[in-house]
Amino acid sequence: MKYNISDLLDTYLDESVDLDGSTPLSSAAIKELTMSKITQEGLRKTPRQIECITQRHIRKLLARSLLIAAIIVSLFCLTAFAIKFSLSMRDAARIDMGISAGTPIPEWTEYNDVENTAEEPKDVQVTLMSTMCAEERLYAYIAISPVPEQIAAILAKNSSPEYEWDLSGMSTAGCTFHTEQTSYDPETQTALVKVFVRGEELRQIEQVELTLELTHNLKPEERYGPIVIPVTQSQTISIPVDIPVENTKAHFEAAWGLRPEMPDVPDYVSEGRITQIAICAGYIEVELETPSLSQWAIESNAEQVEIHVDPEMPLAPGMEDIKGRFIRSKFRISWDFSVDEALQGASVNYKDGTSDVIDEIPRDFAGIWSRPSGTTPDTVYEGKHRYQFTPKQAFDLSAAESITIDGTKYFFPTIMEEIDS
């Protein structure tokens, strides 16, 4: 059943209630209540004072509104700053590694968390921007801010001990590393540091944890991290080959250098062979088979080397066999010269018809072909040796067609053919 409010009033019989008077909710009561609210210590405010109070309330509301607007604008600015920081560092990393923004290679991975950067601003920001994984090599680009512009200018030279980027700790035991500052954004005071990790251990692990360190005059000044860098999969394509490599008296003499009293070395020819060539995003590798150390020592007359040791001089542990160590060193270094000569003028050919002479491709290190990390002049692998050429920028395996050595072109299989095999 439904009722109207007028119907309910019709049944009300008490006519003693005066509806025309001043009720607690009348305009007079409201005015009186309002006037009592603006009374202080029993004194009524004058109209001028009331006007002042009203203006103060308006100013407070306006100031509060402006503060809220400023906070909102600052959040937008912080987000815009984070986006600019992210985009500029990402582009700088791509340029340094030679990665196409439109079609990046599978080994290239970018990491960019703008939301966290905007919501959780810190005094110091350390951000993993991107990585490039290539079998035994890992490149990581790390953005660090703020870095004062004057210090960044010194760091950019990568040659002054006054300020240097270094590592204070790394989770891998058998890897070597190299750090350098590759870019700097003065507007955001952000330095982009490239960390290069090299070692066979990278083939078995899923991540590398390290801490970057800023040193001043070789002393630690600031640490950033730890930073966890994922180790992702990379692609390799390889081809079997049979390329002769000669080791001769000229290579022995080059390995001997300026040392006096060189033994009587015959005009010998010791022959080795390159049996495989492989290419991945980070380097080209050749595998060399050589005669044994003992056979080479006989052919080159290296056994005639005489090492004079002062009997009064104590030898460090492991240094007792000085002559053996010296011969192994000459064996290794002389074959290094042999490989450099055999591969001189070799070129990488691409599917678009262009080529790059390997000797002329920019690289980070002075040598052209070098042995992988972990080998030293005293290390000898009987029979098999690996040499790698490491370019400054990445190879795109989808674009590589072949490699030319001594006039012969050796074609790489396609990625799909390599996977099927």
Secondary structure, DSSP 8 states (H G I E B T S, - for coil): ----HHHHHHT-------SSS--TTSHHHHHHHHHHHTEETTEE--HHHHHHHHHHHHHHHHHHHHHHHHHHHHHHHHHHHHHHHHHHHHHHHHHHHT--SSS--TTEEE---HHHHHHS--SSEEEEEEEEEETTEEEEEEEEE---HHHHHHHHHS--TTEEEEEEEES-SS-EEEEEEEEEETTTTEEEEEEEEE-GGGGT-SEEEEEEEEEETTEEEEEEEEEEEE-----EEEEEEEEEEEEEHHHHHHHHTT-SS-------EEEEEEEEEEEESS-EEEEEE---HHHHHHHHTGGG------TTS---TT-S-HHHHHHHHHHHHHHHHHHHHHTTT-EEEETTS-EEEGGGS-BSSS-SSB--TT--TT---SSEEEEEE-BSS---TTTEEEEEETTEEEE---HHHHHH-
